Amino acid sequence: MPAPQASTVDQVIGIYRRVLETDDVTADSDFFDVGGDSLLATRVISAIARDLGPELTIDTFLDAPTPRAVAELIASVSA
């Protein structure tokens, strides 16, 4: 999988923080461990599609719930 650009990781962190309404998110924070649930996951997926382009599925998101992993998915789709 291609390495994500730092800016993409930062953008995904920003989306997580906005949706979860917390600053306690790092590149390796598991979405569900910092307060996420399936309904909030759909909001994150929508924000990623709107802000960054790729449309992830819920299954893909569940398999890669950290900002770094999501950024790697975006890099692989964009490559």
MMTF fields as JSON, N, C-alpha, C and O atoms, coordinates in Angstrom:
{
  "mmtfVersion": "1.0.0",
  "mmtfProducer": "UNKNOWN",
  "numBonds": 315,
  "numAtoms": 316,
  "numGroups": 79,
  "numChains": 1,
  "numModels": 1,
  "chainsPerModel": [1],
  "groupsPerChain": [79],
  "chainIdList": ["A"],
  "bondAtomList": [4, 2, 8, 6, 12, 10, 16, 14, 20, 18, 24, 22, 28, 26, 32, 30, 36, 34, 40, 38, 44, 42, 48, 46, 52, 50, 56, 54, 60, 58, 64, 62, 68, 66, 72, 70, 76, 74, 80, 78, 84, 82, 88, 86, 92, 90, 96, 94, 100, 98, 104, 102, 108, 106, 112, 110, 116, 114, 120, 118, 124, 122, 128, 126, 132, 130, 136, 134, 140, 138, 144, 142, 148, 146, 152, 150, 156, 154, 160, 158, 164, 162, 168, 166, 172, 170, 176, 174, 180, 178, 184, 182, 188, 186, 192, 190, 196, 194, 200, 198, 204, 202, 208, 206, 212, 210, 216, 214, 220, 218, 224, 222, 228, 226, 232, 230, 236, 234, 240, 238, 244, 242, 248, 246, 252, 250, 256, 254, 260, 258, 264, 262, 268, 266, 272, 270, 276, 274, 280, 278, 284, 282, 288, 286, 292, 290, 296, 294, 300, 298, 304, 302, 308, 306, 312, 310],
  "bondOrderList": [1, 1, 1, 1, 1, 1, 1, 1, 1, 1, 1, 1, 1, 1, 1, 1, 1, 1, 1, 1, 1, 1, 1, 1, 1, 1, 1, 1, 1, 1, 1, 1, 1, 1, 1, 1, 1, 1, 1, 1, 1, 1, 1, 1, 1, 1, 1, 1, 1, 1, 1, 1, 1, 1, 1, 1, 1, 1, 1, 1, 1, 1, 1, 1, 1, 1, 1, 1, 1, 1, 1, 1, 1, 1, 1, 1, 1, 1],
  "groupList": [{"groupName": "MET", "atomNameList": ["N", "CA", "C", "O"], "elementList": ["N", "C", "C", "O"], "formalChargeList": [0, 0, 0, 0], "bondAtomList": [1, 0, 2, 1, 3, 2], "bondOrderList": [1, 1, 2], "singleLetterCode": "M", "chemCompType": "L-PEPTIDE LINKING"}, {"groupName": "PRO", "atomNameList": ["N", "CA", "C", "O"], "elementList": ["N", "C", "C", "O"], "formalChargeList": [0, 0, 0, 0], "bondAtomList": [1, 0, 2, 1, 3, 2], "bondOrderList": [1, 1, 2], "singleLetterCode": "P", "chemCompType": "L-PEPTIDE LINKING"}, {"groupName": "ALA", "atomNameList": ["N", "CA", "C", "O"], "elementList": ["N", "C", "C", "O"], "formalChargeList": [0, 0, 0, 0], "bondAtomList": [1, 0, 2, 1, 3, 2], "bondOrderList": [1, 1, 2], "singleLetterCode": "A", "chemCompType": "L-PEPTIDE LINKING"}, {"groupName": "GLN", "atomNameList": ["N", "CA", "C", "O"], "elementList": ["N", "C", "C", "O"], "formalChargeList": [0, 0, 0, 0], "bondAtomList": [1, 0, 2, 1, 3, 2], "bondOrderList": [1, 1, 2], "singleLetterCode": "Q", "chemCompType": "L-PEPTIDE LINKING"}, {"groupName": "SER", "atomNameList": ["N", "CA", "C", "O"], "elementList": ["N", "C", "C", "O"], "formalChargeList": [0, 0, 0, 0], "bondAtomList": [1, 0, 2, 1, 3, 2], "bondOrderList": [1, 1, 2], "singleLetterCode": "S", "chemCompType": "L-PEPTIDE LINKING"}, {"groupName": "THR", "atomNameList": ["N", "CA", "C", "O"], "elementList": ["N", "C", "C", "O"], "formalChargeList": [0, 0, 0, 0], "bondAtomList": [1, 0, 2, 1, 3, 2], "bondOrderList": [1, 1, 2], "singleLetterCode": "T", "chemCompType": "L-PEPTIDE LINKING"}, {"groupName": "VAL", "atomNameList": ["N", "CA", "C", "O"], "elementList": ["N", "C", "C", "O"], "formalChargeList": [0, 0, 0, 0], "bondAtomList": [1, 0, 2, 1, 3, 2], "bondOrderList": [1, 1, 2], "singleLetterCode": "V", "chemCompType": "L-PEPTIDE LINKING"}, {"groupName": "ASP", "atomNameList": ["N", "CA", "C", "O"], "elementList": ["N", "C", "C", "O"], "formalChargeList": [0, 0, 0, 0], "bondAtomList": [1, 0, 2, 1, 3, 2], "bondOrderList": [1, 1, 2], "singleLetterCode": "D", "chemCompType": "L-PEPTIDE LINKING"}, {"groupName": "ILE", "atomNameList": ["N", "CA", "C", "O"], "elementList": ["N", "C", "C", "O"], "formalChargeList": [0, 0, 0, 0], "bondAtomList": [1, 0, 2, 1, 3, 2], "bondOrderList": [1, 1, 2], "singleLetterCode": "I", "chemCompType": "L-PEPTIDE LINKING"}, {"groupName": "GLY", "atomNameList": ["N", "CA", "C", "O"], "elementList": ["N", "C", "C", "O"], "formalChargeList": [0, 0, 0, 0], "bondAtomList": [1, 0, 2, 1, 3, 2], "bondOrderList": [1, 1, 2], "singleLetterCode": "G", "chemCompType": "PEPTIDE LINKING"}, {"groupName": "TYR", "atomNameList": ["N", "CA", "C", "O"], "elementList": ["N", "C", "C", "O"], "formalChargeList": [0, 0, 0, 0], "bondAtomList": [1, 0, 2, 1, 3, 2], "bondOrderList": [1, 1, 2], "singleLetterCode": "Y", "chemCompType": "L-PEPTIDE LINKING"}, {"groupName": "ARG", "atomNameList": ["N", "CA", "C", "O"], "elementList": ["N", "C", "C", "O"], "formalChargeList": [0, 0, 0, 0], "bondAtomList": [1, 0, 2, 1, 3, 2], "bondOrderList": [1, 1, 2], "singleLetterCode": "R", "chemCompType": "L-PEPTIDE LINKING"}, {"groupName": "LEU", "atomNameList": ["N", "CA", "C", "O"], "elementList": ["N", "C", "C", "O"], "formalChargeList": [0, 0, 0, 0], "bondAtomList": [1, 0, 2, 1, 3, 2], "bondOrderList": [1, 1, 2], "singleLetterCode": "L", "chemCompType": "L-PEPTIDE LINKING"}, {"groupName": "GLU", "atomNameList": ["N", "CA", "C", "O"], "elementList": ["N", "C", "C", "O"], "formalChargeList": [0, 0, 0, 0], "bondAtomList": [1, 0, 2, 1, 3, 2], "bondOrderList": [1, 1, 2], "singleLetterCode": "E", "chemCompType": "L-PEPTIDE LINKING"}, {"groupName": "PHE", "atomNameList": ["N", "CA", "C", "O"], "elementList": ["N", "C", "C", "O"], "formalChargeList": [0, 0, 0, 0], "bondAtomList": [1, 0, 2, 1, 3, 2], "bondOrderList": [1, 1, 2], "singleLetterCode": "F", "chemCompType": "L-PEPTIDE LINKING"}],
  "groupTypeList": [0, 1, 2, 1, 3, 2, 4, 5, 6, 7, 3, 6, 8, 9, 8, 10, 11, 11, 6, 12, 13, 5, 7, 7, 6, 5, 2, 7, 4, 7, 14, 14, 7, 6, 9, 9, 7, 4, 12, 12, 2, 5, 11, 6, 8, 4, 2, 8, 2, 11, 7, 12, 9, 1, 13, 12, 5, 8, 7, 5, 14, 12, 7, 2, 1, 5, 1, 11, 2, 6, 2, 13, 12, 8, 2, 4, 6, 4, 2],
  "groupIdList": [1, 2, 3, 4, 5, 6, 7, 8, 9, 10, 11, 12, 13, 14, 15, 16, 17, 18, 19, 20, 21, 22, 23, 24, 25, 26, 27, 28, 29, 30, 31, 32, 33, 34, 35, 36, 37, 38, 39, 40, 41, 42, 43, 44, 45, 46, 47, 48, 49, 50, 51, 52, 53, 54, 55, 56, 57, 58, 59, 60, 61, 62, 63, 64, 65, 66, 67, 68, 69, 70, 71, 72, 73, 74, 75, 76, 77, 78, 79],
  "secStructList": [7, 7, 7, 7, 7, 2, 2, 2, 2, 2, 2, 2, 2, 2, 2, 2, 2, 2, 2, 2, 6, 7, 1, 7, 7, 7, 6, 6, 7, 7, 6, 6, 6, 6, 6, 7, 7, 2, 2, 2, 2, 2, 2, 2, 2, 2, 2, 2, 2, 2, 2, 2, 7, 7, 7, 7, 7, 2, 2, 2, 2, 2, 2, 7, 7, 1, 2, 2, 2, 2, 2, 2, 2, 2, 2, 2, 2, 2, 7],
  "xCoordList": [0.848, 0.0, 0.894, 1.879, 0.585, 1.402, 1.34, 0.32, 2.438, 2.466, 1.623, 1.711, 0.819, -0.004, 0.831, 1.844, 0.405, 1.058, 0.62, -0.508, 1.522, 1.219, -0.016, -0.807, -0.189, -1.347, -2.657, -3.661, -2.652, -3.864, -4.179, -5.335, -3.153, -3.354, -3.925, -4.866, -3.354, -3.837, -5.28, -6.06, -5.64, -7.021, -7.983, -9.068, -7.583, -8.445, -8.554, -9.633, -7.453, -7.504, -8.502, -9.296, -8.469, -9.404, -10.848, -11.715, -11.111, -12.477, -12.905, -14.012, -12.045, -12.366, -12.681, -13.686, -11.813, -12.001, -13.312, -14.018, -13.64, -14.883, -16.107, -17.037, -16.098, -17.252, -17.382, -18.486, -16.253, -16.277, -16.333, -16.555, -16.129, -16.138, -15.14, -15.467, -13.907, -12.828, -11.497, -11.336, -10.556, -9.205, -8.312, -7.139, -8.852, -8.078, -7.955, -8.253, -7.517, -7.342, -5.934, -5.511, -5.216, -3.896, -3.954, -4.994, -2.856, -2.806, -3.132, -3.622, -2.861, -3.07, -4.249, -4.369, -5.115, -6.295, -7.331, -7.689, -7.802, -8.886, -10.189, -10.535, -10.896, -12.127, -13.089, -13.691, -13.228, -14.2, -13.703, -14.511, -12.403, -11.843, -11.933, -11.856, -12.094, -12.191, -13.631, -13.866, -14.593, -15.989, -16.847, -18.021, -16.286, -17.063, -18.008, -17.817, -19.032, -19.963, -20.331, -19.834, -21.189, -21.488, -22.179, -21.952, -23.004, -23.661, -22.656, -22.704, -21.755, -20.72, -19.752, -19.212, -19.533, -18.665, -19.228, -18.469, -20.531, -21.121, -20.889, -20.719, -20.88, -20.579, -19.131, -18.84, -18.22, -16.808, -16.636, -15.941, -17.254, -17.156, -17.684, -17.083, -18.793, -19.348, -18.412, -18.217, -17.832, -16.905, -15.651, -15.132, -15.161, -13.989, -14.307, -13.508, -15.464, -15.858, -15.984, -15.541, -16.576, -16.788, -15.472, -15.231, -14.627, -13.41, -12.203, -11.358, -12.126, -10.919, -11.156, -10.2, -12.4, -12.694, -13.128, -14.234, -12.299, -12.664, -13.886, -14.071, -14.7, -15.867, -15.539, -15.48, -15.329, -15.03, -16.327, -17.356, -16.272, -17.428, -17.314, -16.237, -18.413, -18.383, -17.476, -16.766, -17.495, -16.638, -15.167, -14.366, -14.806, -13.423, -13.026, -11.932, -13.916, -13.636, -13.474, -12.585, -14.315, -14.221, -12.893, -12.368, -12.354, -11.073, -9.883, -8.786, -10.088, -8.993, -9.483, -9.652, -9.718, -10.389, -9.5, -9.987, -8.2, -7.339, -7.137, -7.224, -6.873, -6.605, -5.469, -5.559, -4.405, -3.288, -3.731, -3.372, -4.501, -4.973, -5.934, -5.884, -6.8, -7.717, -6.921, -7.234, -5.908, -5.067, -4.349, -4.19, -3.926, -3.303, -4.297, -3.935, -5.552, -6.591, -6.798, -6.91, -6.847, -7.033, -5.859, -6.06, -4.641, -3.462, -3.507, -3.104, -3.996, -4.046, -5.134, -4.973, -6.221, -7.304, -6.885, -7.245, -6.128, -5.726, -4.528, -4.239, -3.831, -2.611, -2.924, -2.01],
  "yCoordList": [-1.179, 0.0, 1.243, 1.276, 2.254, 3.464, 4.188, 4.163, 4.825, 5.596, 6.859, 7.538, 7.167, 8.369, 9.622, 9.589, 10.711, 11.987, 12.467, 12.22, 13.152, 13.655, 14.54, 14.517, 15.314, 16.21, 15.429, 15.867, 14.266, 13.444, 12.899, 12.894, 12.439, 11.948, 13.073, 12.859, 14.269, 15.421, 15.767, 16.122, 15.67, 15.95, 14.927, 15.284, 13.661, 12.616, 12.815, 12.646, 13.171, 13.475, 14.602, 14.533, 15.627, 16.747, 16.315, 16.787, 15.416, 14.904, 14.119, 14.313, 13.245, 12.485, 13.441, 13.283, 14.431, 15.369, 16.122, 16.318, 16.542, 17.282, 16.401, 16.822, 15.19, 14.292, 13.811, 13.733, 13.492, 12.973, 14.08, 13.818, 15.318, 16.472, 16.303, 16.508, 15.919, 15.774, 16.044, 15.795, 16.554, 16.756, 15.561, 15.553, 14.554, 13.384, 12.356, 11.177, 12.808, 11.927, 12.128, 13.253, 11.02, 11.044, 10.181, 9.603, 10.099, 9.314, 7.841, 7.157, 7.356, 5.939, 5.662, 4.563, 6.65, 6.454, 5.605, 5.886, 4.574, 3.762, 4.542, 4.965, 4.724, 5.503, 5.07, 5.91, 3.787, 3.268, 3.379, 3.454, 3.389, 3.546, 4.976, 5.205, 5.938, 7.346, 7.851, 9.058, 6.928, 7.317, 7.159, 7.528, 6.618, 6.449, 5.271, 4.335, 5.335, 4.228, 4.145, 4.931, 3.21, 2.997, 4.206, 4.49, 4.909, 6.093, 7.215, 7.878, 7.424, 8.431, 8.017, 8.872, 6.72, 6.235, 6.644, 7.009, 6.59, 7.01, 8.498, 8.919, 9.296, 10.73, 10.939, 11.805, 10.155, 10.251, 9.857, 10.544, 8.775, 8.308, 9.371, 9.61, 10.001, 11.069, 12.266, 12.847, 12.635, 13.776, 13.479, 14.364, 12.251, 11.879, 11.991, 12.527, 11.491, 11.583, 13.041, 13.406, 13.858, 15.273, 16.051, 16.84, 15.833, 16.634, 16.094, 16.863, 14.763, 14.164, 13.391, 13.075, 13.083, 12.439, 10.986, 10.67, 10.084, 8.661, 8.325, 8.854, 7.442, 6.964, 5.594, 4.603, 5.547, 4.304, 3.606, 4.252, 2.285, 1.536, 1.397, 1.571, 1.088, 0.888, -0.294, -0.25, -1.346, -2.504, -2.135, -2.577, -1.333, -0.884, -0.053, -0.213, 0.835, 1.676, 0.837, 1.104, -0.159, -1.023, -1.777, -2.054, -2.107, -2.813, -1.885, -2.351, -0.578, 0.39, 1.614, 2.678, 1.487, 2.566, 3.688, 4.548, 3.698, 4.789, 5.813, 5.46, 7.057, 8.056, 7.644, 7.851, 7.065, 6.64, 5.555, 5.605, 4.581, 3.505, 4.034, 3.603, 4.958, 5.569, 6.342, 6.269, 7.073, 7.819, 6.857, 7.167, 5.713, 4.703, 4.19, 3.98, 3.987, 3.578, 4.646, 4.338, 5.888, 6.997, 7.049, 7.262, 6.859, 6.869, 5.721, 5.889, 4.557, 3.401, 3.581, 3.129, 4.227, 4.471, 5.558, 5.511, 6.534, 7.678, 7.368, 8.111, 6.261, 5.938, 5.406, 5.087],
  "zCoordList": [0.0, 0.0, 0.0, 0.738, -0.796, -0.803, 0.539, 1.226, 0.894, 2.138, 1.972, 0.95, 2.965, 2.864, 3.083, 3.781, 2.49, 2.748, 4.127, 4.553, 4.815, 6.159, 6.14, 7.083, 5.087, 5.028, 4.982, 5.544, 4.311, 4.273, 5.653, 6.076, 6.357, 7.723, 8.584, 9.349, 8.456, 9.235, 8.887, 9.771, 7.625, 7.218, 7.817, 8.275, 7.812, 8.392, 9.904, 10.471, 10.557, 11.994, 12.238, 13.176, 11.413, 11.546, 11.409, 12.144, 10.467, 10.284, 11.521, 12.023, 12.014, 13.227, 14.38, 15.073, 14.574, 15.686, 15.557, 16.546, 14.354, 14.123, 14.403, 15.091, 13.87, 14.033, 15.478, 16.016, 16.095, 17.471, 18.524, 19.706, 18.077, 18.971, 20.122, 21.291, 19.747, 20.719, 20.033, 18.838, 20.801, 20.293, 20.597, 20.222, 21.273, 21.68, 20.555, 20.748, 19.382, 18.234, 17.689, 17.422, 17.527, 16.907, 15.649, 15.332, 14.951, 13.711, 13.95, 13.051, 15.158, 15.452, 16.381, 16.922, 16.567, 17.413, 16.686, 15.543, 17.357, 16.81, 16.973, 18.076, 15.881, 15.874, 16.979, 17.647, 17.166, 18.12, 19.566, 20.492, 19.761, 21.102, 21.618, 22.825, 20.716, 21.135, 21.069, 21.008, 21.08, 21.199, 19.963, 19.977, 18.894, 17.662, 17.724, 18.5, 16.893, 16.724, 15.245, 14.438, 14.891, 13.473, 12.835, 11.659, 13.577, 13.009, 12.761, 11.725, 13.704, 13.506, 12.397, 11.695, 12.238, 11.16, 9.804, 8.907, 9.644, 8.361, 8.124, 6.98, 9.182, 9.039, 8.628, 7.803, 9.195, 8.822, 7.355, 6.606, 6.949, 5.564, 4.597, 3.549, 4.943, 4.104, 4.035, 2.967, 5.176, 5.207, 4.394, 3.713, 4.457, 3.667, 2.18, 1.411, 1.776, 0.367, -0.066, -1.155, 0.766, 0.44, 0.423, -0.49, 1.424, 1.579, 0.809, 0.35, 0.671, 0.106, -1.184, -1.893, -1.499, -2.773, -2.714, -3.152, -2.188, -2.229, -1.377, -0.281, -1.906, -1.166, -0.592, -1.32, 0.715, 1.401, 1.778, 1.972, 1.88, 2.368, 3.88, 4.449, 4.513, 5.965, 6.316, 7.321, 5.499, 5.767, 5.679, 6.503, 4.694, 4.565, 5.77, 6.312, 6.189, 7.344, 8.616, 9.424, 8.793, 9.974, 10.013, 11.091, 8.849, 8.772, 8.995, 9.3, 8.847, 8.967, 9.729, 9.133, 11.045, 11.786, 12.33, 13.064, 11.984, 12.455, 11.337, 10.161, 11.677, 10.631, 9.698, 8.488, 10.244, 9.398, 8.414, 7.238, 8.882, 8.01, 6.944, 5.792, 7.323, 6.359, 5.303, 4.115, 5.727, 4.787, 3.826, 2.645, 4.32, 3.456, 2.42, 1.262, 2.832, 1.888, 0.812, -0.375, 1.244, 0.295, -0.68, -1.875, -0.185, -1.046, -2.054, -3.205, -1.628, -2.532, -3.594, -4.728, -3.238, -4.205, -5.183, -6.36, -4.702, -5.519, -6.415, -7.354, -6.119, -6.872, -8.251, -9.012]
}
